[in-house]
Amino acid sequence: MSYDLWRFSVSRAFSDGIRAGNAVRLQMEVKLRHYSGPTLASYLCVVLFAMLQPFPLPAFGQEGSTIPAGEKLIVGVVHDPPYLIKGKNGEWTGFSVDIWKAVDNQLRVPYELKEMKFPQLLDSLKENRIDLAIDGFFLLAHREKYMDFTVPLGSTRLALATRPDKLDHPWMAALKIFLSWGIVKIIGLLLVSLCLLGFLLWFIERMHNPEHFGGGFIKGIGSGVYWIGSTLASGNCSGVSLKSLEGRLLGLGWMLVCAVILSGLTASLTSALVAGRNMANTVSEETLRRLHIAGIEGSVEATVLEKINGRHTLYSTEEDALEAVLNKQVDGYLYDEITLRYYSDHDYKNKISIYSTTLKRFAFAYGLPKNSAWRSRIDSALLDLMETPDWAFILSRYGMGQNFERLPSASPLSNTGWTGR
């Protein structure tokens, strides 16, 4: 509610109260001429009781979530791209900022962004020194004991940032992809099929076509495999001709099948290559346990590193952890994949490599002090936003899909410079 509207409502309420008081006074003057003694005293008590009852004034806010005049909602922030990005001019942008601005369009409350480090952000929520923190907080059971969360905004997984070639040389990574079980299985099935069909073709043609399929068992089968493979690759075999009726029928059927097999084979190889690449770019819990990993104090990653029993060092900021990776003080940095992809595409481009992990996904949300009166209002505004086209627009603006997966290509919008994650 704007200040002018609030002032008008208060003035009108006072005016209504004065008019009501005047009416009561006039009625009293008339009644006093006719009543006296105990009856008059009783009537005066009733009127006095009625006058002492407070009349309602318009409130700023709802459900007890009010802000006194001249005060603001204190919103904690920390530089954590692409959720929260602090520009050189001190202006805050990012995914969480855009969502909060859309929410505040419904709440219409004055607020102030207060920057702090992540551990301080958690302490401020514990001690109720701020009203809200709009970083992406992972929903964890132990945090629920001292803070509240809004409805989840999305989910992400943990990833590992390392120096390029720390885990695998590019050639070794490519070799692992081509030697993956999916590729080996497809190639093995293809070789077995070529050998069986080559043997069948030799068995049919050996008596009718000794020129190409004669000369012994090995040579004959070799000619059959060559014909089958050449037809699969190019659609014909110019060097070897078929002479028997059975052989030509087999060859014709094989040519028709090749049209279907070739497309299916290409799709299977592509799928296997993608799966192999994903596996090559994924780090297991066992690998994390063998490395010296950096984490952030008070973060989910610090808890995970404790649980997996790996060697680790904790830092107060993301920049300190990434610099430790580049300076070879640690082997890698475990953190939210969305943030690490952003750093890999921007501030640390070509300086770090990002590997997804096999660890579970985590939902994230805004954080509030325990039993915050603002929780229901903010939740309602967030749910309303998620049902509008603006929600999908904000996600696509930062290169995110509906499940917060990285989109193949994303156009940078506004001044965020974000092109994908």
Secondary structure, 3 states (H helix, E strand, C coil): CCHHHHHHHHHHHHHHHHHHHHHHHHHHHHHHCCCCHHHHHHHHHHHHHHHHCCCCCCCCEECCEECCCCCCEEEEECCECCCEEECCCCCEECHHHHHHHHHHHHHCCCEEEEECCHHHHHHHHHCCCCCEEEEEEECCCCHHHCEEECCCCEEECEEEEECCCCCCCHHHHHHHHHCCHHHHHHHHHHHHHHHHHHHHHHHHHCCCCHHHHCCCHHHHHHHHHHHHHHHHHHCCCCCCCCCCHHHHHHHHHHHHHHHHHHHHHHHHHHHHHHHHHHHHCEECHHHHHHCCEEEECCCHHHHHHHHCCCCEEEECCHHHHHHHHHCCCCCEEEEEHHHHHHHHHCCCCCCCEEEEECCCCEEEEEEEECCCCCHHHHHHHHHHHHCCHHHHHHHHHCCECCCCCECCCCCCCCCCCCCCC
